[in-house]
Every structure is written in C-alpha cells, then in structure tokens.
C-alpha cells in the first residue's frame, strides 16, 4: 500500500479526477474519524512531554535537590543535559522518521522516554540524574517534530494550525491533571515527613508515559501506515491533502535529497525558523526548571506553588481554542497572533525583575508570572507554519529539525542564565527573557514580510502570464506530487 498508493495517484488519474471521486460529506466524515483517533492521543503525549520536562522544577520544591545532594549550578545542568541530548540526536532521529514508518518510530521513542522518566525516581545523586535526563532528552527529541510532520500528512494547509494547537494544548490540559496529582502526592510528605514525594511524581509520570507509548503502537501513524483505515479511506485521505501542493505522505520518503538541503541554507525562512525557535525557548528553558522555585521565592509554600499553576492552565486552554478557531477561518493571521502573544509576557517578565520579593508584592509578582503564559504560542504556531509553507519532503524535514535545534539551544541557554548567585530574584535572567521575546517579535515580523512579498511577486507573475487561479492551483498540486520544493513550484502559496 505504501508505494502503490503513490503510483495510483501519479500515473492513473489526474489530480482533479482523484479529488472528485469523493464528496465533501465523505471528506468531512473521514476528517472527524481522524480527529477522534489521532488528536486525543497526541494531546496526551504532547502534554506528558511538556510535564515530564517541567516536572523537575516542581520536584525541586519537594526536596529533589536536598535528597540527591545537588549544589551550585548542578540543578540547572539537569535541564541543560536534557537539551544537549535533545540537540545531539534531533537530526538523526528526524531522519529516521523520514526513512522508516513514522508511527512505529515515534511509538518506540515514547515508550523509552517513559522508562527514563520512571527511573529518575530511583536516582541517588547528580551523575545518575544527569544521565537519566540526557536519556529523556534523547527519546523526546523527535516526538514534537514527528507530530508536526504527521499533521502535515493528514490535514489541509488551513487545518494545520488548528490541529497542531489541539495537541499542543495538552501542555495545559495534562499540566492541570498532573498538578492536581502532584498536590496529592506532595501532601503525603507533610503527614509523613520521611517520604520523598518527588520520587513518586516520577513513578506516576513515567508509568503514564509508557502506557501512552503502548497506545501509540496501535493508533499513531501516517495515512499509509495506520490499520484503522480501509484501503479506500487511505486513498481518500491522500486525495484530501493534494491541495497543500506538498504531495502525499509517501512523497519523497525513499531518498534524502541534498539539493533540497542546499536550498534550505539559501532560504531566509530556514534561518527565521531556527532563530524564532531559539528566542522563544530561552524563557521556556528558564521557566521549565525555575517556575516552581520562583513562586516559592515570591512567598508561597511548595504546595501553594503547585496549585497556583492551575489558573495559568485554565487561561491557556481557551486561548489555544481561540487561536485555533481564528487560524481555521483566516490563513493570514498566524504570525500576527505569534507577535501579539508576546506582548503580555514581556511586561510580565519586566515586572518580575523590577518588583522586590516582599510580602506586599507576592500576589502582584504571581500575576506577572501569570502574564507570561501566552508566549508559547510564538513557538507552537511556528511549528505549524513549517508543514504549511515548505514544499519538498527533505526540505520540510530539514527545516523542522533546524527549528527544533534552535528550540533546544534556547532551552539550554534559558536553564543556565538562572544563576545561583542571582537567587532569589534572578533579575538578569528575567530581563534576558523579556529581551528574547522582544527580539522574537521582530524576527516574526521580518519572516512574515518575506512571505508576503513572495506571495505578491508570484501573484503578479501569474497575472502577467494570464494564468487563472484554478489553473494555478492545479499546476501547484501536480508539482507538489513530484516532491518539488516551494522554490521549485512557482504555483505554491505561503500561509502567514
């Protein structure tokens, strides 16, 4: 089926004939089926990935540093070790996703990462913790990029952002569930002081992640891989995404094309994607490790700090829904939303830096921390832009990997700028976070300007040649089926 589907579409029928075989009602029914199967599982896995990374900050407030003898910058190095491994294995792992069944590779990675998290609960000292965190980074490195690539194989360009935001909202949904569980687990240490509750947080998360990974083996994959579609439904799933001008899920999987890699290096979008990933991830790396610690420095107890995360998650779930709803209806607002989502976080980080840690300011500083929540949109929406805007399987894979390399580098820097000597206020670090988000807004504005100029130039060229919109769309689909990049396909249009 993997190869025959591609030959069927390339050789037997025209693009229009393929798509006209099915009605809009059939396409909608198939989309609902795909939504029901994939999105809940991806929501769970992405949420677990976010919580597994940031749980270290919560565990620190429940005695992880004291019980394992961490001193100086060793706690910061636990986050850095995670992202060093993430960075080192990102490109090899994403290459595996291109060459082998994507669903199987991702499922194996999820199970292995779950065992790494579970074993953190058994660690006794810094070397053991650092090694396990590195293993965790190794096995998590291809999950988010893999999910982005999977979205591109199932959904149309207009649907990419909304569907990606659905599973990315797992960071808030699963985060709420975990914080409630962590509150219960952490409460035990108050009634039984000898219990090291942070260890049980790892056991809980690791076991849940292994279970999710097992589910992935039965559900996750591209249209040509999954077993829960009939052969006819697989053809329909392929026909549905031909308007993307990027081919179908098996286009370009057999060969790594170095000419597409060279094209990446000459494309400003490649560098914008990596720089955006870096700048948006510096505050993420810092908050992943230090958000719980920051809340306790404001004057809250460790249990209160856990509960005070819940309003942030309560905000982000409807905000993700709103952003997804808007992007589904208008294909030219994604980057404006990325820019707008950074304004409140910049103000929040500045307030955290400026206000002293005095009892009268603790709720004001918590409110400032609450304001920082929306900055993740700048990173998450950028990930959805890649499958929408990049033609050519190798080029799309390479840019995806590079954007996540920027993401890793930013997280490593973010974890290291919170220096022990700057505790408890960490003023230089919070100012650096505000600066990075400000620069990210300028990068996104430049990125959008380039894409708008390309669309305008191509539209003008089509008018000069007398090519109608219907003819442009048809020719774009045909070149997409041939694994042409967005540079090679003059009929390609960019989402902004």
C-alpha positions in Angstrom: 0.0 0.0 0.0 2.9 2.4 0.8 4.2 2.6 -2.7 1.1 1.6 -4.7 -1.0 4.5 -3.4 1.6 7.0 -4.7 1.8 5.2 -8.1 -2.0 5.1 -8.3 -2.3 8.9 -7.8 0.7 9.8 -10.0 0.0 7.6 -13.0 -3.6 6.6 -13.3 -5.7 9.7 -12.7 -5.4 13.5 -12.9 -5.5 15.5 -9.6 -9.0 16.7 -10.3 -10.2 13.2 -11.1 -8.8 11.9 -7.8 -10.4 14.6 -5.7 -13.7 14.5 -7.4 -14.2 10.7 -6.7 -15.3 11.7 -3.1 -17.9 14.1 -1.9 -17.4 16.8 0.7 -19.6 14.8 3.1 -17.2 11.9 2.8 -14.2 14.1 3.4 -15.8 15.6 6.5 -16.7 12.1 7.8 -13.1 11.0 7.3 -11.7 14.1 9.0 -13.9 13.5 12.0 -12.6 9.9 12.2 -9.0 11.0 12.0 -9.6 13.7 14.6 -11.1 11.1 17.0 -8.3 8.7 16.6 -5.2 10.9 16.5 -5.9 14.2 18.4 -6.7 12.8 21.8 -3.6 10.6 21.8 -1.3 13.4 20.5 -2.9 15.7 23.1 -1.9 13.2 25.9 1.6 12.5 24.5 2.5 16.2 24.0 1.1 17.1 27.3 3.1 14.4 29.0 6.2 15.6 27.2 5.7 19.2 28.5 5.0 18.0 32.0 7.9 15.5 32.1 10.3 18.3 31.1 9.0 20.8 33.6 8.3 18.4 36.5 11.9 18.8 37.6 11.0 22.3 38.8 8.1 21.0 40.9 10.2 18.2 42.3 12.9 20.7 43.3 10.5 22.3 45.7 9.7 18.9 47.3 13.3 18.1 48.1 15.0 16.7 45.0 18.0 19.0 45.4 18.5 18.1 49.1 17.8 14.4 48.7 20.3 14.0 45.9 22.9 16.4 47.2 22.8 18.9 44.3 24.9 22.1 44.8 25.6 25.3 42.8 24.6 25.0 39.2 24.1 21.3 39.2 20.3 21.7 39.2 20.5 23.9 36.2 22.6 21.3 34.5 19.8 18.7 34.7 17.8 20.8 32.3 20.9 21.5 30.1 21.7 17.8 30.0 18.2 17.1 28.7 18.6 19.6 25.8 22.2 18.7 25.0 21.0 15.1 24.2 17.9 16.5 22.5 20.1 18.7 20.3 22.6 15.9 19.5 20.1 13.4 18.4 17.5 15.7 16.8 18.6 15.4 13.2 19.4 11.6 13.3 16.0 10.9 14.9 14.1 13.1 12.4 15.9 11.4 9.6 14.6 8.1 10.9 11.1 9.5 10.7 11.6 10.1 7.0 13.1 6.7 6.2 11.0 4.4 8.3 7.3 4.1 9.4 6.8 7.3 11.3 4.2 5.9 13.7 6.4 2.9 14.8 9.5 5.1 15.3 7.5 7.6 17.4 5.8 4.9 19.5 9.2 3.3 20.4 10.6 6.7 21.4 7.6 7.4 23.6 7.9 4.1 25.5 11.7 4.5 26.0 11.2 8.1 27.3 8.6 6.9 29.7 11.1 4.4 31.2 13.7 7.1 31.5 11.3 9.3 33.5 10.3 6.4 35.7 13.9 5.7 36.5 14.5 9.3 37.6 12.5 8.4 40.7 15.3 5.9 41.6 18.2 8.3 41.2 20.5 9.0 44.2 23.0 11.6 43.0 23.8 14.2 40.3 25.5 11.8 37.8 22.6 9.4 37.9 20.1 12.3 37.5 22.1 13.9 34.7 22.4 10.6 32.8 18.7 9.9 33.0 17.8 13.4 32.0 20.1 13.0 28.9 18.3 9.8 28.0 15.0 11.5 28.5 16.1 14.2 26.0 17.3 11.6 23.5 14.0 9.9 23.4 11.8 13.0 23.5 13.8 14.7 20.7 11.6 13.6 17.7 8.2 13.5 19.3 7.1 17.1 18.7 8.7 17.4 15.2 7.2 14.0 14.4 3.7 15.1 15.4 4.1 18.2 13.3 5.0 16.1 10.3 2.1 13.8 11.0 -0.3 16.7 11.0 1.1 17.7 7.5 0.2 14.2 6.2 -3.4 14.2 7.4 -4.7 17.8 7.2 -5.0 20.6 4.7 -3.0 23.8 5.0 -5.9 25.7 6.5 -6.3 23.0 9.2 -2.6 22.7 10.2 -2.5 25.4 12.8 -5.8 24.5 14.5 -5.0 20.7 14.6 -1.5 21.4 15.9 -2.8 23.7 18.6 -5.2 21.0 19.7 -2.5 18.6 20.6 -0.2 21.3 21.8 -2.9 22.4 24.3 -2.1 19.1 26.0 0.6 21.1 27.8 -2.2 22.9 29.7 -4.7 20.0 29.9 -2.3 17.4 31.1 -0.5 20.0 33.2 -3.7 20.7 35.1 -4.2 17.0 35.8 -0.6 16.5 36.9 -0.5 19.5 39.2 -3.6 18.1 41.0 -1.9 14.7 41.2 1.3 16.4 42.4 -0.5 18.3 45.1 -1.9 15.0 46.4 1.5 13.2 46.2 3.2 16.2 47.7 0.7 16.4 50.6 1.9 13.0 51.8 5.3 14.5 52.7 3.5 16.8 55.2 1.8 13.9 57.0 4.8 11.6 56.6 8.0 13.7 56.7 10.2 10.7 55.7 8.5 10.2 52.4 10.4 11.6 49.4 7.4 12.6 47.4 9.3 13.9 44.4 10.2 10.3 43.6 6.6 9.2 43.3 5.9 12.0 40.9 8.4 10.4 38.5 6.9 7.0 39.0 3.5 8.3 38.3 4.5 10.3 35.1 6.8 7.5 33.8 4.2 4.8 34.1 1.6 7.0 32.4 4.0 7.8 29.6 4.8 4.1 29.0 1.1 3.4 28.8 0.7 6.2 26.2 3.5 4.8 24.2 1.9 1.4 24.0 -1.3 3.1 22.8 0.7 4.8 20.1 1.7 1.5 18.5 -2.0 0.8 17.8 -3.1 4.3 16.7 -0.3 6.6 15.6 1.0 6.9 12.0 0.5 8.5 8.6 -2.4 7.5 6.2 -0.4 4.8 4.5 0.7 3.2 7.9 -2.4 3.1 10.1 -4.5 0.0 10.4 -7.8 1.7 11.3 -8.5 3.0 7.8 -9.8 0.9 4.9 -7.8 0.9 1.6 -10.5 3.3 0.2 -10.2 5.6 3.2 -6.5 5.7 2.7 -6.9 6.9 -0.9 -9.4 9.5 0.3 -7.0 10.7 3.0 -4.3 11.2 0.3 -6.7 12.9 -2.1 -7.8 15.3 0.6 -4.4 16.9 1.1 -3.3 17.3 -2.5 -4.3 21.0 -2.4 -1.4 21.5 0.0 1.0 21.4 -3.0 3.3 19.2 -0.9 2.4 15.7 -2.2 1.1 12.9 0.0 2.6 11.1 3.0 4.9 8.9 0.9 6.1 11.6 -1.4 9.9 11.9 -1.2 10.3 9.2 1.6 12.7 7.0 -0.3 15.5 9.4 -0.9 17.3 12.1 1.0 17.8 15.0 -1.4 20.9 17.0 -0.8 19.9 19.7 -3.3 16.9 20.4 -1.0 19.2 20.8 1.9 21.3 23.3 0.0 18.2 25.2 -0.9 17.4 25.4 2.8 20.6 27.1 3.5 19.8 29.8 0.9 16.3 30.3 2.2 15.8 33.1 4.8 12.8 31.1 6.2 15.2 28.4 7.3 17.1 30.9 9.4 14.0 32.6 10.7 12.6 29.3 11.9 15.7 28.4 13.8 16.1 31.9 15.3 12.5 32.0 16.3 12.8 28.6 18.0 15.9 29.8 19.9 14.5 33.2 21.1 11.1 31.7 22.2 12.8 28.9 24.1 15.1 30.9 26.3 12.3 31.8 28.7 10.8 28.4 28.3 14.1 26.7 29.4 14.3 29.0 32.4 10.6 28.5 33.5 10.8 24.8 32.9 13.4 24.5 35.7 12.7 27.5 37.8 9.0 28.4 37.7 8.2 26.4 40.9 11.2 27.9 42.6 10.3 31.4 41.5 6.8 31.0 43.0 8.3 29.9 46.3 10.6 33.0 46.3 7.5 35.2 46.0 6.5 33.9 49.4 4.3 30.8 48.7 4.7 27.3 50.0 5.6 24.4 47.7 2.0 23.1 47.8 0.6 26.6 47.1 3.1 27.0 44.2 1.6 23.8 42.6 -2.0 25.0 42.9 -1.1 28.5 41.6 -0.2 26.9 38.2 -3.8 25.9 37.7 -5.1 29.4 36.7 -2.4 29.6 34.1 -3.6 26.4 32.5 -7.2 27.5 32.8 -6.3 30.5 30.7 -4.3 28.7 28.1 -6.9 26.1 27.2 -9.5 28.6 25.9 -6.7 30.7 24.5 -5.5 27.8 22.4 -9.1 27.2 21.3 -9.4 30.8 20.3 -6.2 30.9 18.3 -7.1 27.6 16.6 -10.6 29.0 15.7 -9.1 32.2 14.2 -6.5 30.4 12.2 -9.0 28.0 10.7 -11.1 30.9 9.4 -8.3 33.1 8.2 -5.0 31.9 6.7 -3.2 35.2 7.1 -3.2 35.9 10.8 -0.9 33.2 12.3 2.1 35.4 12.6 0.2 38.4 13.9 -1.1 36.1 16.7 2.5 35.0 17.3 3.6 38.6 17.7 0.6 39.6 19.8 1.0 36.7 22.2 4.4 38.0 23.3 3.3 41.5 24.5 1.8 40.5 27.9 4.7 38.1 28.6 7.3 40.8 28.0 5.5 43.1 30.5 5.2 40.1 33.0 8.9 39.3 32.9 9.8 43.0 33.4 7.5 43.2 36.5 9.1 40.1 38.0 12.5 41.7 37.6 11.6 45.1 38.9 9.5 44.3 41.9 11.2 43.2 45.2 10.4 39.9 46.9 8.3 41.5 49.7 5.1 40.1 51.2 3.1 43.0 49.8 4.1 42.3 46.3 3.8 38.5 46.2 0.4 38.4 44.5 1.5 41.1 42.1 4.5 39.1 41.2 2.4 35.9 40.8 0.1 37.9 38.5 3.2 39.0 36.5 4.2 35.3 36.2 0.6 34.5 35.1 1.0 37.1 32.3 4.0 35.2 30.8 1.9 32.1 29.9 0.9 33.0 26.3 4.5 33.3 24.9 4.4 29.6 24.0 2.1 30.5 21.1 5.0 32.0 19.3 6.8 28.7 19.3 3.8 26.4 18.7 2.4 28.3 15.8 5.8 28.5 14.1 5.9 24.7 14.2 2.6 24.5 12.3 3.8 27.0 9.7 6.5 24.6 8.5 4.3 21.9 7.0 2.0 24.6 5.6 4.8 26.6 3.9 7.6 24.2 2.9 7.5 22.0 -0.2 9.8 19.1 -0.7 10.0 16.2 1.8 13.7 16.6 2.6 13.5 20.4 2.8 10.5 20.1 5.2 12.2 17.6 7.4 15.5 19.6 7.5 13.8 22.8 8.4 11.7 21.1 11.0 14.9 19.6 12.5 16.7 23.0 12.4 13.8 24.8 14.2 14.0 22.2 16.9 17.7 22.7 17.1 17.0 26.3 17.8 14.4 25.2 20.4 17.0 23.0 22.2 19.7 25.7 22.2 17.3 28.3 23.6 16.2 25.9 26.3 19.8 25.2 27.3 20.6 28.9 27.5 17.5 29.6 29.4 18.3 27.0 32.1 21.8 28.4 32.5 21.0 32.1 32.8 19.2 31.5 36.1 22.4 31.6 38.2 22.6 30.5 41.8 24.4 33.8 42.7 21.3 35.7 41.4 18.9 33.9 43.7 16.2 34.6 44.9 15.1 37.3 42.4 17.1 36.2 39.3 16.9 39.7 37.9 19.4 39.3 35.0 17.6 36.1 33.9 14.1 37.6 33.8 15.3 40.6 32.0 17.0 38.4 29.4 13.7 36.5 28.9 11.9 39.8 28.2 14.6 40.8 25.7 14.4 37.5 23.9 10.7 37.7 23.5 11.0 41.3 22.2 13.6 40.1 19.6 11.3 37.2 18.7 8.5 39.6 17.7 10.9 41.4 15.3 12.0 38.1 13.8 8.4 37.0 13.2 7.6 40.4 11.6 10.6 40.0 9.2 9.6 36.4 8.5 6.1 37.5 7.6 7.3 40.3 5.4 9.4 37.9 3.3 6.5 35.5 2.8 4.0 38.3 1.9 6.5 39.7 -0.6 6.9 36.2 -2.2 3.1 35.7 -2.5 2.7 39.2 -4.0 5.5 38.6 -6.5 4.1 35.2 -7.6 0.5 36.5 -7.9 1.8 39.4 -10.1 3.7 36.9 -12.2 0.6 34.7 -12.6 -1.5 37.7 -13.8 1.2 38.6 -16.3 1.1 35.1 -17.7 -2.7 35.1 -17.8 -2.9 32.0 -15.5 -6.2 31.7 -13.7 -6.5 30.8 -10.0 -8.0 27.4 -10.9 -5.1 26.6 -13.3 -2.5 27.8 -10.7 -4.0 25.5 -8.1 -4.0 22.6 -10.5 -0.4 23.1 -11.5 0.7 23.6 -7.9 -0.8 20.2 -6.9 1.0 18.4 -9.8 4.4 19.8 -8.9 3.7 19.0 -5.2 3.2 15.4 -6.2 6.6 15.4 -7.8 8.2 16.4 -4.4 9.1 19.9 -5.7 10.1 22.4 -3.1 8.3 25.7 -2.6 11.1 27.4 -4.6 10.8 24.9 -7.5 7.0 25.2 -7.5 6.1 28.8 -8.7 2.4 28.0 -8.0 3.0 27.4 -4.3 1.5 30.0 -1.9 2.6 30.7 1.7 0.4 30.9 4.8 1.2 33.9 7.0 
